[in-house]
Amino acid sequence: MNFRVITNNPKVYRVYAKTCLVEYQKVSYQEVLLQVRHYVQQGCRILSHPLSGSVKPGEMPYKSIMISSQAAGVVDMESELLIEQCLAVCNSFSDAGRRWPACVLDDFQYIDYTLIASAVESARSLG
């Protein structure tokens, strides 16, 4: 596998854990971005846009991001700039401690899953 998925979405983990390299943690949207930034600073590249979809970070509790599984040894400046911009956008929104009903959380999980599923299938088809 030439990619890994960083996620806080339990649905993504359940679907892909046995067939892909998936790192799941029960953390905030912002923490997922920070995890991705850590990998970028180690030399990994971002392969799916961290702000994909039309739901604002403050309105979506789940995020899954595809990155390269191997660090290149040098920081990819495009990925570094992208993740820093995404963190700035995320910081401009507030989730205000929202509590979502389970059915809404299920919907959010499904939305995030469909976004990353497209990226996973594309990556698999490219080999």
LOMAR-469018 format. One record per residue: residue number from 1; z, x, y of N, C-alpha, C in turn; residue in one letter. Coordinates in Angstrom, 2 decimals. Last residue first. Layout:
BEGIN
@n: NUM | n.w: Z | n.u: X | n.v: Y | ca.w: Z | ca.u: X | ca.v: Y | c.w: Z | c.u: X | c.v: Y | res: A .
...
***
This chain:
BEGIN
@n: 127 | n.w: -8.38 | n.u: -2.59 | n.v: 1.71 | ca.w: -7.94 | ca.u: -1.59 | ca.v: 0.73 | c.w: -6.90 | c.u: -0.76 | c.v: 1.26 | res: G .
@n: 126 | n.w: -9.25 | n.u: -4.71 | n.v: 3.07 | ca.w: -9.76 | ca.u: -3.41 | ca.v: 3.51 | c.w: -9.36 | c.u: -2.28 | c.v: 2.57 | res: L .
@n: 125 | n.w: -7.79 | n.u: -6.73 | n.v: 1.92 | ca.w: -9.24 | ca.u: -6.72 | ca.v: 1.70 | c.w: -9.88 | c.u: -5.40 | c.v: 2.13 | res: S .
@n: 124 | n.w: -5.23 | n.u: -6.14 | n.v: 2.89 | ca.w: -5.52 | ca.u: -6.03 | ca.v: 1.45 | c.w: -7.02 | c.u: -5.95 | c.v: 1.19 | res: R .
@n: 123 | n.w: -5.55 | n.u: -6.73 | n.v: 5.59 | ca.w: -5.22 | ca.u: -5.35 | ca.v: 5.18 | c.w: -5.52 | c.u: -5.15 | c.v: 3.70 | res: A .
@n: 122 | n.w: -6.03 | n.u: -9.50 | n.v: 5.45 | ca.w: -7.03 | ca.u: -8.59 | ca.v: 6.02 | c.w: -6.79 | c.u: -7.16 | c.v: 5.56 | res: S .
@n: 121 | n.w: -3.58 | n.u: -10.36 | n.v: 4.37 | ca.w: -4.82 | ca.u: -10.56 | ca.v: 3.62 | c.w: -5.94 | c.u: -9.67 | c.v: 4.14 | res: E .
@n: 120 | n.w: -1.86 | n.u: -9.62 | n.v: 6.48 | ca.w: -1.69 | ca.u: -9.06 | ca.v: 5.15 | c.w: -2.98 | c.u: -9.19 | c.v: 4.34 | res: V .
@n: 119 | n.w: -2.80 | n.u: -11.24 | n.v: 8.59 | ca.w: -2.85 | ca.u: -9.78 | ca.v: 8.71 | c.w: -2.74 | c.u: -9.11 | c.v: 7.34 | res: A .
@n: 118 | n.w: -2.24 | n.u: -13.78 | n.v: 7.54 | ca.w: -3.61 | ca.u: -13.42 | ca.v: 7.92 | c.w: -3.77 | c.u: -11.91 | c.v: 8.00 | res: S .
@n: 117 | n.w: 0.51 | n.u: -13.63 | n.v: 7.33 | ca.w: -0.30 | ca.u: -13.78 | ca.v: 6.12 | c.w: -1.75 | c.u: -13.40 | c.v: 6.39 | res: A .
@n: 116 | n.w: 1.47 | n.u: -13.64 | n.v: 9.92 | ca.w: 1.47 | ca.u: -12.37 | ca.v: 9.20 | c.w: 0.62 | c.u: -12.46 | c.v: 7.93 | res: I .
@n: 115 | n.w: 1.00 | n.u: -16.38 | n.v: 10.56 | ca.w: 0.47 | ca.u: -15.30 | ca.v: 11.40 | c.w: 0.41 | c.u: -13.98 | c.v: 10.64 | res: L .
@n: 114 | n.w: 2.39 | n.u: -17.77 | n.v: 8.61 | ca.w: 0.93 | ca.u: -17.91 | ca.v: 8.68 | c.w: 0.31 | c.u: -16.81 | c.v: 9.52 | res: T .
@n: 113 | n.w: 5.07 | n.u: -16.96 | n.v: 9.23 | ca.w: 4.44 | ca.u: -16.62 | ca.v: 7.95 | c.w: 2.92 | c.u: -16.70 | c.v: 8.03 | res: Y .
@n: 112 | n.w: 5.48 | n.u: -18.19 | n.v: 11.70 | ca.w: 5.47 | ca.u: -16.73 | ca.v: 11.62 | c.w: 4.79 | c.u: -16.27 | c.v: 10.33 | res: D .
@n: 111 | n.w: 5.36 | n.u: -20.89 | n.v: 10.79 | ca.w: 4.46 | ca.u: -20.39 | ca.v: 11.84 | c.w: 4.35 | c.u: -18.87 | c.v: 11.76 | res: I .
@n: 110 | n.w: 7.49 | n.u: -20.95 | n.v: 8.93 | ca.w: 6.11 | ca.u: -21.19 | ca.v: 8.49 | c.w: 5.11 | c.u: -20.66 | c.v: 9.51 | res: Y .
@n: 109 | n.w: 9.69 | n.u: -20.53 | n.v: 10.58 | ca.w: 9.40 | ca.u: -19.59 | ca.v: 9.50 | c.w: 7.95 | c.u: -19.72 | c.v: 9.05 | res: Q .
@n: 108 | n.w: 9.52 | n.u: -22.83 | n.v: 12.16 | ca.w: 9.35 | ca.u: -21.51 | ca.v: 12.78 | c.w: 9.03 | c.u: -20.45 | c.v: 11.72 | res: F .
@n: 107 | n.w: 10.09 | n.u: -24.76 | n.v: 10.17 | ca.w: 8.80 | ca.u: -24.77 | ca.v: 10.87 | c.w: 8.52 | c.u: -23.42 | c.v: 11.52 | res: D .
@n: 106 | n.w: 12.71 | n.u: -24.03 | n.v: 9.54 | ca.w: 11.67 | ca.u: -23.99 | ca.v: 8.50 | c.w: 10.29 | c.u: -23.96 | c.v: 9.13 | res: D .
@n: 105 | n.w: 13.92 | n.u: -24.61 | n.v: 11.98 | ca.w: 13.88 | ca.u: -23.22 | ca.v: 11.52 | c.w: 12.82 | c.u: -23.05 | c.v: 10.43 | res: L .
@n: 104 | n.w: 13.67 | n.u: -27.37 | n.v: 11.86 | ca.w: 12.95 | ca.u: -26.64 | ca.v: 12.91 | c.w: 12.85 | c.u: -25.17 | c.v: 12.53 | res: V .
@n: 103 | n.w: 15.37 | n.u: -27.97 | n.v: 9.76 | ca.w: 13.95 | ca.u: -28.34 | ca.v: 9.65 | c.w: 13.11 | c.u: -27.62 | c.v: 10.70 | res: C .
@n: 102 | n.w: 17.87 | n.u: -27.07 | n.v: 10.72 | ca.w: 17.23 | ca.u: -26.39 | ca.v: 9.58 | c.w: 15.74 | c.u: -26.72 | c.v: 9.49 | res: A .
@n: 101 | n.w: 18.03 | n.u: -26.95 | n.v: 14.33 | ca.w: 18.24 | ca.u: -27.64 | ca.v: 13.05 | c.w: 17.44 | c.u: -26.93 | c.v: 11.95 | res: P .
@n: 100 | n.w: 19.14 | n.u: -24.11 | n.v: 16.23 | ca.w: 18.05 | ca.u: -24.96 | ca.v: 15.78 | c.w: 18.44 | c.u: -25.68 | c.v: 14.49 | res: W .
@n: 99 | n.w: 20.77 | n.u: -23.18 | n.v: 18.99 | ca.w: 21.05 | ca.u: -23.53 | ca.v: 17.60 | c.w: 19.97 | c.u: -24.52 | c.v: 17.18 | res: R .
@n: 98 | n.w: 20.51 | n.u: -20.57 | n.v: 21.38 | ca.w: 20.06 | ca.u: -21.85 | ca.v: 20.82 | c.w: 20.45 | c.u: -21.98 | c.v: 19.36 | res: R .
@n: 97 | n.w: 21.28 | n.u: -18.57 | n.v: 23.18 | ca.w: 22.15 | ca.u: -18.94 | ca.v: 22.07 | c.w: 21.78 | c.u: -20.26 | c.v: 21.43 | res: G .
@n: 96 | n.w: 19.16 | n.u: -18.04 | n.v: 24.92 | ca.w: 20.32 | ca.u: -18.82 | ca.v: 25.41 | c.w: 21.20 | c.u: -19.32 | c.v: 24.27 | res: A .
@n: 95 | n.w: 17.02 | n.u: -16.51 | n.v: 24.66 | ca.w: 17.13 | ca.u: -17.60 | ca.v: 23.69 | c.w: 18.34 | c.u: -18.47 | c.v: 23.99 | res: D .
@n: 94 | n.w: 15.06 | n.u: -15.53 | n.v: 27.39 | ca.w: 16.39 | ca.u: -15.66 | ca.v: 26.83 | c.w: 16.39 | c.u: -16.78 | c.v: 25.80 | res: S .
@n: 93 | n.w: 12.72 | n.u: -13.06 | n.v: 28.44 | ca.w: 13.02 | ca.u: -14.39 | ca.v: 27.93 | c.w: 14.43 | c.u: -14.39 | c.v: 27.36 | res: F .
@n: 92 | n.w: 12.49 | n.u: -10.43 | n.v: 29.02 | ca.w: 12.37 | ca.u: -11.35 | ca.v: 30.15 | c.w: 12.63 | c.u: -12.80 | c.v: 29.74 | res: S .
@n: 91 | n.w: 12.55 | n.u: -9.11 | n.v: 26.62 | ca.w: 13.75 | ca.u: -9.05 | ca.v: 27.45 | c.w: 13.70 | c.u: -10.01 | c.v: 28.64 | res: N .
@n: 90 | n.w: 9.90 | n.u: -9.51 | n.v: 25.83 | ca.w: 10.99 | ca.u: -10.15 | ca.v: 25.08 | c.w: 12.27 | c.u: -10.19 | c.v: 25.92 | res: C .
@n: 89 | n.w: 8.60 | n.u: -7.81 | n.v: 27.65 | ca.w: 8.33 | ca.u: -9.26 | ca.v: 27.65 | c.w: 9.48 | c.u: -10.00 | c.v: 26.97 | res: V .
@n: 88 | n.w: 9.67 | n.u: -5.36 | n.v: 26.81 | ca.w: 9.88 | ca.u: -5.81 | ca.v: 28.19 | c.w: 9.65 | c.u: -7.32 | c.v: 28.30 | res: A .
@n: 87 | n.w: 8.69 | n.u: -5.26 | n.v: 24.19 | ca.w: 10.14 | ca.u: -5.31 | ca.v: 24.42 | c.w: 10.45 | c.u: -5.79 | c.v: 25.83 | res: L .
@n: 86 | n.w: 5.97 | n.u: -5.04 | n.v: 24.77 | ca.w: 6.47 | ca.u: -6.22 | ca.v: 24.07 | c.w: 7.98 | c.u: -6.36 | c.v: 24.23 | res: C .
@n: 85 | n.w: 5.90 | n.u: -2.51 | n.v: 25.95 | ca.w: 5.49 | ca.u: -3.69 | ca.v: 26.73 | c.w: 6.03 | c.u: -4.97 | c.v: 26.09 | res: Q .
@n: 84 | n.w: 6.70 | n.u: -0.97 | n.v: 23.75 | ca.w: 7.52 | ca.u: -0.98 | ca.v: 24.97 | c.w: 7.18 | c.u: -2.18 | c.v: 25.85 | res: E .
@n: 83 | n.w: 4.59 | n.u: -1.44 | n.v: 21.99 | ca.w: 5.93 | ca.u: -1.91 | ca.v: 21.64 | c.w: 6.85 | c.u: -1.93 | c.v: 22.85 | res: I .
@n: 82 | n.w: 2.42 | n.u: -0.28 | n.v: 23.46 | ca.w: 2.42 | ca.u: -1.69 | ca.v: 23.07 | c.w: 3.83 | c.u: -2.18 | c.v: 22.78 | res: L .
@n: 81 | n.w: 3.14 | n.u: 2.42 | n.v: 23.66 | ca.w: 2.98 | ca.u: 1.62 | ca.v: 24.87 | c.w: 3.06 | c.u: 0.13 | c.v: 24.54 | res: L .
@n: 80 | n.w: 3.12 | n.u: 3.07 | n.v: 20.90 | ca.w: 4.33 | ca.u: 3.26 | ca.v: 21.73 | c.w: 4.27 | c.u: 2.39 | c.v: 22.98 | res: E .
@n: 79 | n.w: 0.48 | n.u: 2.56 | n.v: 20.18 | ca.w: 1.56 | ca.u: 1.79 | ca.v: 19.56 | c.w: 2.84 | c.u: 1.88 | c.v: 20.38 | res: S .
@n: 78 | n.w: -0.77 | n.u: 4.50 | n.v: 21.78 | ca.w: -1.12 | ca.u: 3.08 | ca.v: 21.93 | c.w: -0.01 | c.u: 2.20 | c.v: 21.36 | res: E .
@n: 77 | n.w: 0.35 | n.u: 6.90 | n.v: 20.80 | ca.w: 0.69 | ca.u: 6.45 | ca.v: 22.15 | c.w: 0.31 | c.u: 4.99 | c.v: 22.40 | res: M .
@n: 76 | n.w: 1.86 | n.u: 7.69 | n.v: 17.94 | ca.w: 0.64 | ca.u: 7.02 | ca.v: 18.39 | c.w: 0.95 | c.u: 6.38 | c.v: 19.74 | res: D .
@n: 75 | n.w: 3.46 | n.u: 10.75 | n.v: 17.45 | ca.w: 3.59 | ca.u: 9.39 | ca.v: 17.98 | c.w: 2.22 | c.u: 8.88 | c.v: 18.43 | res: V .
@n: 74 | n.w: 2.95 | n.u: 12.42 | n.v: 14.38 | ca.w: 2.84 | ca.u: 12.45 | ca.v: 15.83 | c.w: 2.87 | c.u: 10.99 | c.v: 16.31 | res: V .
@n: 73 | n.w: 3.24 | n.u: 11.80 | n.v: 11.78 | ca.w: 3.83 | ca.u: 13.05 | ca.v: 12.23 | c.w: 3.77 | c.u: 13.22 | c.v: 13.74 | res: G .
@n: 72 | n.w: 2.46 | n.u: 9.41 | n.v: 10.79 | ca.w: 1.41 | ca.u: 10.40 | ca.v: 11.01 | c.w: 1.96 | c.u: 11.75 | c.v: 11.44 | res: A .
@n: 71 | n.w: 4.09 | n.u: 7.69 | n.v: 8.20 | ca.w: 4.18 | ca.u: 8.26 | ca.v: 9.55 | c.w: 3.16 | c.u: 9.38 | c.v: 9.68 | res: A .
@n: 70 | n.w: 2.91 | n.u: 4.98 | n.v: 6.34 | ca.w: 3.08 | ca.u: 6.43 | ca.v: 6.44 | c.w: 3.14 | c.u: 6.85 | c.v: 7.90 | res: Q .
@n: 69 | n.w: 2.45 | n.u: 2.33 | n.v: 6.70 | ca.w: 3.57 | ca.u: 2.71 | ca.v: 5.83 | c.w: 3.87 | c.u: 4.20 | c.v: 5.89 | res: S .
@n: 68 | n.w: 1.91 | n.u: 0.77 | n.v: 9.86 | ca.w: 1.46 | ca.u: 1.69 | ca.v: 8.81 | c.w: 2.67 | c.u: 2.12 | c.v: 7.98 | res: S .
@n: 67 | n.w: 3.09 | n.u: -2.64 | n.v: 10.19 | ca.w: 2.93 | ca.u: -1.27 | ca.v: 10.68 | c.w: 2.39 | c.u: -0.42 | c.v: 9.53 | res: I .
@n: 66 | n.w: 3.34 | n.u: -5.99 | n.v: 11.14 | ca.w: 2.79 | ca.u: -5.03 | ca.v: 10.19 | c.w: 2.61 | c.u: -3.68 | c.v: 10.87 | res: M .
@n: 65 | n.w: 6.04 | n.u: -8.12 | n.v: 11.71 | ca.w: 5.08 | ca.u: -7.18 | ca.v: 12.30 | c.w: 4.64 | c.u: -6.20 | c.v: 11.22 | res: I .
@n: 64 | n.w: 7.49 | n.u: -11.19 | n.v: 12.33 | ca.w: 7.04 | ca.u: -10.27 | ca.v: 11.29 | c.w: 5.93 | c.u: -9.42 | c.v: 11.89 | res: S .
@n: 63 | n.w: 10.15 | n.u: -13.11 | n.v: 13.54 | ca.w: 9.02 | ca.u: -12.23 | ca.v: 13.85 | c.w: 8.76 | c.u: -11.32 | c.v: 12.68 | res: K .
@n: 62 | n.w: 11.92 | n.u: -16.01 | n.v: 14.70 | ca.w: 11.41 | ca.u: -15.15 | ca.v: 13.62 | c.w: 10.23 | c.u: -14.33 | c.v: 14.08 | res: Y .
@n: 61 | n.w: 12.65 | n.u: -17.71 | n.v: 16.78 | ca.w: 13.66 | ca.u: -16.81 | ca.v: 16.25 | c.w: 13.14 | c.u: -15.80 | c.v: 15.23 | res: P .
@n: 60 | n.w: 11.10 | n.u: -18.53 | n.v: 19.71 | ca.w: 10.81 | ca.u: -18.26 | ca.v: 18.30 | c.w: 11.84 | c.u: -17.29 | c.v: 17.74 | res: M .
@n: 59 | n.w: 11.54 | n.u: -18.64 | n.v: 22.38 | ca.w: 11.43 | ca.u: -19.92 | ca.v: 21.68 | c.w: 11.26 | c.u: -19.75 | c.v: 20.18 | res: E .
@n: 58 | n.w: 11.47 | n.u: -16.12 | n.v: 23.41 | ca.w: 12.71 | ca.u: -16.87 | ca.v: 23.57 | c.w: 12.72 | c.u: -18.20 | c.v: 22.86 | res: G .
@n: 57 | n.w: 8.72 | n.u: -15.39 | n.v: 22.90 | ca.w: 9.84 | ca.u: -14.78 | ca.v: 22.16 | c.w: 11.15 | c.u: -15.55 | c.v: 22.27 | res: P .
@n: 56 | n.w: 6.52 | n.u: -18.28 | n.v: 22.71 | ca.w: 7.22 | ca.u: -17.24 | ca.v: 23.47 | c.w: 8.40 | c.u: -16.68 | c.v: 22.68 | res: K .
@n: 55 | n.w: 3.75 | n.u: -18.78 | n.v: 20.73 | ca.w: 5.14 | ca.u: -19.16 | ca.v: 20.94 | c.w: 5.86 | c.u: -17.99 | c.v: 21.62 | res: V .
@n: 54 | n.w: 1.23 | n.u: -18.15 | n.v: 19.95 | ca.w: 1.38 | ca.u: -18.68 | ca.v: 21.30 | c.w: 2.81 | c.u: -19.12 | c.v: 21.61 | res: S .
@n: 53 | n.w: 0.50 | n.u: -15.03 | n.v: 18.27 | ca.w: 0.85 | ca.u: -16.44 | ca.v: 18.33 | c.w: 1.09 | c.u: -16.88 | c.v: 19.76 | res: G .
@n: 52 | n.w: 2.00 | n.u: -11.78 | n.v: 18.59 | ca.w: 0.95 | ca.u: -12.67 | ca.v: 18.10 | c.w: 1.44 | c.u: -14.11 | c.v: 18.12 | res: S .
@n: 51 | n.w: 3.39 | n.u: -9.62 | n.v: 19.59 | ca.w: 3.54 | ca.u: -10.92 | ca.v: 20.27 | c.w: 2.44 | c.u: -11.88 | c.v: 19.84 | res: L .
@n: 50 | n.w: 2.71 | n.u: -7.38 | n.v: 18.06 | ca.w: 4.09 | ca.u: -7.87 | ca.v: 18.04 | c.w: 4.31 | c.u: -9.21 | c.v: 18.73 | res: P .
@n: 49 | n.w: -0.25 | n.u: -7.38 | n.v: 16.15 | ca.w: 0.33 | ca.u: -7.46 | ca.v: 17.49 | c.w: 1.74 | c.u: -8.05 | c.v: 17.44 | res: H .
@n: 48 | n.w: -0.32 | n.u: -5.05 | n.v: 13.50 | ca.w: -0.45 | ca.u: -6.45 | ca.v: 13.93 | c.w: 0.29 | c.u: -6.58 | c.v: 15.26 | res: S .
@n: 47 | n.w: 0.05 | n.u: -2.32 | n.v: 13.33 | ca.w: -1.19 | ca.u: -2.87 | ca.v: 12.79 | c.w: -1.38 | c.u: -4.36 | c.v: 13.10 | res: L .
@n: 46 | n.w: 1.31 | n.u: 0.53 | n.v: 14.85 | ca.w: 1.41 | ca.u: -0.93 | ca.v: 14.79 | c.w: 0.05 | c.u: -1.46 | c.v: 14.36 | res: I .
@n: 45 | n.w: 2.00 | n.u: 3.53 | n.v: 13.02 | ca.w: 1.17 | ca.u: 2.77 | ca.v: 13.96 | c.w: 1.42 | c.u: 1.28 | c.v: 13.77 | res: R .
@n: 44 | n.w: 4.61 | n.u: 6.04 | n.v: 12.93 | ca.w: 3.88 | ca.u: 4.91 | ca.v: 12.35 | c.w: 3.07 | c.u: 4.21 | c.v: 13.44 | res: C .
@n: 43 | n.w: 6.19 | n.u: 8.03 | n.v: 14.07 | ca.w: 4.78 | ca.u: 8.31 | ca.v: 13.83 | c.w: 3.99 | c.u: 7.20 | c.v: 13.16 | res: G .
@n: 42 | n.w: 8.69 | n.u: 7.49 | n.v: 14.94 | ca.w: 8.61 | ca.u: 8.38 | ca.v: 13.78 | c.w: 7.15 | c.u: 8.72 | c.v: 13.43 | res: Q .
@n: 41 | n.w: 8.21 | n.u: 5.62 | n.v: 16.83 | ca.w: 8.68 | ca.u: 6.92 | ca.v: 17.31 | c.w: 8.74 | c.u: 7.96 | c.v: 16.18 | res: Q .
@n: 40 | n.w: 7.62 | n.u: 3.51 | n.v: 15.12 | ca.w: 6.56 | ca.u: 4.07 | ca.v: 15.98 | c.w: 6.96 | c.u: 5.46 | c.v: 16.46 | res: V .
@n: 39 | n.w: 10.18 | n.u: 3.00 | n.v: 14.09 | ca.w: 9.11 | ca.u: 3.51 | ca.v: 13.21 | c.w: 7.97 | c.u: 4.13 | c.v: 14.01 | res: Y .
@n: 38 | n.w: 11.42 | n.u: 2.09 | n.v: 16.45 | ca.w: 11.96 | ca.u: 3.24 | ca.v: 15.72 | c.w: 10.88 | c.u: 3.85 | c.v: 14.82 | res: H .
@n: 37 | n.w: 9.88 | n.u: -0.18 | n.v: 16.99 | ca.w: 9.84 | ca.u: 0.95 | ca.v: 17.92 | c.w: 10.37 | c.u: 2.22 | c.v: 17.24 | res: R .
@n: 36 | n.w: 10.70 | n.u: -1.79 | n.v: 14.86 | ca.w: 9.32 | ca.u: -1.33 | ca.v: 14.91 | c.w: 9.21 | c.u: -0.13 | c.v: 15.85 | res: V .
@n: 35 | n.w: 13.33 | n.u: -2.23 | n.v: 15.67 | ca.w: 13.07 | ca.u: -1.55 | ca.v: 14.40 | c.w: 11.65 | c.u: -0.99 | c.v: 14.38 | res: Q .
@n: 34 | n.w: 12.84 | n.u: -3.64 | n.v: 18.04 | ca.w: 13.50 | ca.u: -2.34 | ca.v: 18.11 | c.w: 13.31 | c.u: -1.54 | c.v: 16.82 | res: L .
@n: 33 | n.w: 11.71 | n.u: -5.98 | n.v: 17.00 | ca.w: 10.92 | ca.u: -5.12 | ca.v: 17.88 | c.w: 11.53 | c.u: -3.72 | c.v: 17.97 | res: L .
@n: 32 | n.w: 13.97 | n.u: -6.91 | n.v: 15.65 | ca.w: 12.75 | ca.u: -6.59 | ca.v: 14.89 | c.w: 11.88 | c.u: -5.66 | c.v: 15.72 | res: V .
@n: 31 | n.w: 15.64 | n.u: -7.39 | n.v: 17.83 | ca.w: 15.99 | ca.u: -6.33 | ca.v: 16.87 | c.w: 14.81 | c.u: -5.95 | c.v: 15.99 | res: E .
@n: 30 | n.w: 14.37 | n.u: -9.60 | n.v: 18.98 | ca.w: 14.40 | ca.u: -8.33 | ca.v: 19.70 | c.w: 14.73 | c.u: -7.17 | c.v: 18.76 | res: Q .
@n: 29 | n.w: 14.93 | n.u: -11.51 | n.v: 17.01 | ca.w: 13.53 | ca.u: -11.17 | ca.v: 17.33 | c.w: 13.48 | c.u: -9.80 | c.v: 17.99 | res: Y .
@n: 28 | n.w: 17.86 | n.u: -10.44 | n.v: 15.15 | ca.w: 17.15 | ca.u: -11.19 | ca.v: 16.19 | c.w: 15.70 | c.u: -10.73 | c.v: 16.31 | res: S .
@n: 27 | n.w: 18.23 | n.u: -10.32 | n.v: 11.54 | ca.w: 18.47 | ca.u: -9.83 | ca.v: 12.90 | c.w: 17.68 | c.u: -10.69 | c.v: 13.89 | res: V .
@n: 26 | n.w: 18.41 | n.u: -9.77 | n.v: 8.53 | ca.w: 18.78 | ca.u: -10.96 | ca.v: 9.27 | c.w: 19.23 | c.u: -10.52 | c.v: 10.67 | res: K .
@n: 25 | n.w: 15.61 | n.u: -7.97 | n.v: 7.39 | ca.w: 16.99 | ca.u: -7.97 | ca.v: 7.84 | c.w: 17.22 | c.u: -9.24 | c.v: 8.65 | res: Q .
@n: 24 | n.w: 13.25 | n.u: -6.59 | n.v: 5.23 | ca.w: 13.84 | ca.u: -7.81 | ca.v: 5.78 | c.w: 15.28 | c.u: -7.55 | c.v: 6.18 | res: Y .
@n: 23 | n.w: 10.40 | n.u: -4.99 | n.v: 4.74 | ca.w: 11.77 | ca.u: -4.70 | ca.v: 5.16 | c.w: 12.30 | c.u: -5.93 | c.v: 5.87 | res: E .
@n: 22 | n.w: 8.10 | n.u: -4.70 | n.v: 2.17 | ca.w: 8.66 | ca.u: -5.59 | ca.v: 3.19 | c.w: 10.10 | c.u: -5.16 | c.v: 3.47 | res: V .
@n: 21 | n.w: 5.28 | n.u: -3.88 | n.v: 0.68 | ca.w: 6.46 | ca.u: -3.19 | ca.v: 1.19 | c.w: 6.98 | c.u: -4.02 | c.v: 2.37 | res: L .
@n: 20 | n.w: 4.27 | n.u: -6.46 | n.v: -1.63 | ca.w: 4.09 | ca.u: -5.62 | ca.v: -0.44 | c.w: 5.39 | c.u: -4.89 | c.v: -0.13 | res: C .
@n: 19 | n.w: 5.03 | n.u: -7.97 | n.v: -3.79 | ca.w: 3.65 | ca.u: -7.47 | ca.v: -3.75 | c.w: 3.36 | c.u: -6.54 | c.v: -2.58 | res: T .
@n: 18 | n.w: 7.59 | n.u: -8.90 | n.v: -3.61 | ca.w: 7.18 | ca.u: -8.31 | ca.v: -4.89 | c.w: 5.79 | c.u: -7.69 | c.v: -4.84 | res: K .
@n: 17 | n.w: 7.80 | n.u: -9.94 | n.v: -0.99 | ca.w: 8.69 | ca.u: -8.85 | ca.v: -1.43 | c.w: 8.23 | c.u: -8.17 | c.v: -2.71 | res: A .
@n: 16 | n.w: 6.33 | n.u: -12.14 | n.v: -0.01 | ca.w: 5.69 | ca.u: -10.83 | ca.v: -0.14 | c.w: 6.54 | c.u: -9.72 | c.v: -0.75 | res: Y .
@n: 15 | n.w: 7.91 | n.u: -14.50 | n.v: -0.04 | ca.w: 6.51 | ca.u: -14.54 | ca.v: -0.47 | c.w: 5.98 | c.u: -13.14 | c.v: -0.81 | res: V .
@n: 14 | n.w: 10.44 | n.u: -13.70 | n.v: 0.92 | ca.w: 10.31 | ca.u: -14.35 | ca.v: -0.39 | c.w: 8.88 | c.u: -14.28 | c.v: -0.91 | res: R .
@n: 13 | n.w: 9.74 | n.u: -12.66 | n.v: 3.48 | ca.w: 10.34 | ca.u: -11.81 | ca.v: 2.46 | c.w: 10.15 | c.u: -12.41 | c.v: 1.07 | res: Y .
@n: 12 | n.w: 8.81 | n.u: -14.96 | n.v: 4.72 | ca.w: 7.91 | ca.u: -13.81 | ca.v: 4.56 | c.w: 8.45 | c.u: -12.90 | c.v: 3.47 | res: V .
@n: 11 | n.w: 11.22 | n.u: -16.43 | n.v: 4.69 | ca.w: 10.04 | ca.u: -16.92 | ca.v: 3.98 | c.w: 9.05 | c.u: -15.79 | c.v: 3.73 | res: K .
@n: 10 | n.w: 12.98 | n.u: -15.01 | n.v: 6.36 | ca.w: 13.24 | ca.u: -15.05 | ca.v: 4.92 | c.w: 12.04 | c.u: -15.57 | c.v: 4.11 | res: P .
@n: 9 | n.w: 12.20 | n.u: -12.85 | n.v: 8.87 | ca.w: 11.81 | ca.u: -14.16 | ca.v: 8.35 | c.w: 12.03 | c.u: -14.20 | c.v: 6.84 | res: N .
@n: 8 | n.w: 12.29 | n.u: -10.54 | n.v: 10.11 | ca.w: 13.58 | ca.u: -11.22 | ca.v: 10.01 | c.w: 13.37 | c.u: -12.63 | c.v: 9.44 | res: N .
@n: 7 | n.w: 10.39 | n.u: -7.60 | n.v: 9.16 | ca.w: 10.57 | ca.u: -9.03 | ca.v: 9.42 | c.w: 12.04 | c.u: -9.44 | c.v: 9.42 | res: T .
@n: 6 | n.w: 7.74 | n.u: -5.47 | n.v: 8.74 | ca.w: 9.11 | ca.u: -5.52 | ca.v: 9.25 | c.w: 9.35 | c.u: -6.96 | c.v: 9.68 | res: I .
@n: 5 | n.w: 5.69 | n.u: -4.42 | n.v: 6.22 | ca.w: 5.99 | ca.u: -5.54 | ca.v: 7.10 | c.w: 7.47 | c.u: -5.47 | c.v: 7.45 | res: V .
@n: 4 | n.w: 3.42 | n.u: -1.68 | n.v: 5.86 | ca.w: 4.71 | ca.u: -2.31 | ca.v: 5.57 | c.w: 4.90 | c.u: -3.43 | c.v: 6.59 | res: R .
@n: 3 | n.w: 0.50 | n.u: -0.23 | n.v: 4.30 | ca.w: 1.21 | ca.u: -0.91 | ca.v: 5.38 | c.w: 2.57 | c.u: -1.38 | c.v: 4.89 | res: F .
@n: 2 | n.w: -0.88 | n.u: 0.63 | n.v: 2.16 | ca.w: -0.96 | ca.u: 1.46 | ca.v: 3.36 | c.w: -0.29 | c.u: 0.79 | c.v: 4.57 | res: N .
@n: 1 | n.w: 0.00 | n.u: 0.86 | n.v: -1.18 | ca.w: 0.00 | ca.u: 0.00 | ca.v: 0.00 | c.w: 0.00 | c.u: 0.90 | c.v: 1.24 | res: M .
***
